[in-house]
């Protein structure tokens, strides 16, 4: 079992790793050694993850999740296979930790009734003040 947090762990058998040759310049090391790690984790069929983590993980990962619900992490930052394997596992753990945190529920706040009334009264007073400033049009100037 791979421990993600005190409340979450996943089975190693649910993770598949494959190794690919790196692309681009780099000389003989790039041409001979498969250092890029491709880590695959089937999120939708995982028995280790609670449903809310699965849902949140599909929201967080975006294009890294396939239509079948498989999370694909590609690690190519380092020149050695061992470091890239560790990097891929850390990326997976980080994603799972982020998915485990439930977002806060925000409730829309309402304007209190007393505040609405005071605003209406202030507007009425302001209108009265402006009426008193008007020129009397009854013929007295």
N, C-alpha and C positions, 0 to 999 in steps of 0.2 A: 504494500500500500504506500502511496505517495501522499504525505501529509501536506495539505494546502494551508489549513488553519486548524485551530483546535476543534472546530466543529465539522470540518470538511476534509475528506480524503478520497482519492481515486485509486482504482486498481491499475497496476502497471500493464496488465494484459489488455486493457482498453486502449492503450497507446501503441501506435505503429510508427516505426522510424524507417526511413529509406535514405540512402545516400546518393548524391548526384554530383557530377563534376561541375566545378565552378565555371562561370562564363567570363569572357573578357581577357585582358592582358594579365600576365603573371608568370609566364615562362613554363618550365617543365613541371613545376608543382601543379599548376592548373590542368595541364594536359594529362597527367598520370594519376593524380590522387582525387578520389571523390570526397571532398571536404564539406560540401553543402548538405545540411540536414533538413529533411522534409518530415515534419512530425504531423501525424494525423490522429485526431481524437473524435470519435463518433459521439457527438453531444446528445442527439435525440434518442439513441439507443443505450445510453449509459445508465447503468443501474446505481452508480455511485452518487449521482447528482440529484438533489431535490428539484421538483418542477420549477420553482421560482428562479433557481440558479440557471436552469436550462433556458428559460424565457429571456432572462436578463442577458445571458451570454450571446444569444442570437441577436439581440439588439446592439450590444457593444461591438461585436466582431465585424459586422458589415461584410465587406467583400472577402474576408478570409474564411467565411462559412459557405460551404457548397449548398446547392438546393436540397441535397439529401440529408443535410444536417451534420456534415463532417467538417470539423474545424481543421484547417491546414495552416501550419506555421512553418515558415521557411527561414532558417538561420544560416547566414553566410558572412557574418561580420568578421569572423576570425579565420586564420589560415589553417587551423587544425580541426580535424573532425571532432575531437574530444571537447574542445572549447565550444564549438558550434552546437554539440549535443546539449551541453550545459546551458547554453544561451537559449536554445529552443525550449528546454524544460522550464527555465526561469520565466520566459514569455508566457507559457501556458499557465504556470502558477500565478503570475501577476494577473492575467485575464480572469482566472477563476476567483481570485481574491476580490477583484473589482466587481465581478458578477454577484458575489455573495452579499455585498453591501446593498441593502434595500434603500432606494431613494426615499427621501422624506415626502410625505403627502402634504401638499400645500392646499389650504382651504382659502377660498376667496373671501375676503373680509367685506362686511357690509357697513355702509355709513350709518351711524346711529340715528334714530328718529329725532332725538333732541337737536342734533347738529343740523339735520335737514330743516327743522322748524326755525332754528335761529338764523339760518341762511336766508330763508324766505322772509323772515321779519326784517332782516338787515336790508334785503333788496327793496322791500316795501318802504322802509324809512328813507332809503336813498332816493327812491322815486318821488316821495313826498317833498324831499329837500329840493329836488330839481324842479318840481311843479311850482314851488314858492318863488323860484328865481325867474320864472317866465314873466314876460311883459303882459299886463292885463289888456286883453283885446276888446274890452267892452266900450271903449271910447275915451277912457280916462288915461291920459299920457302924462 
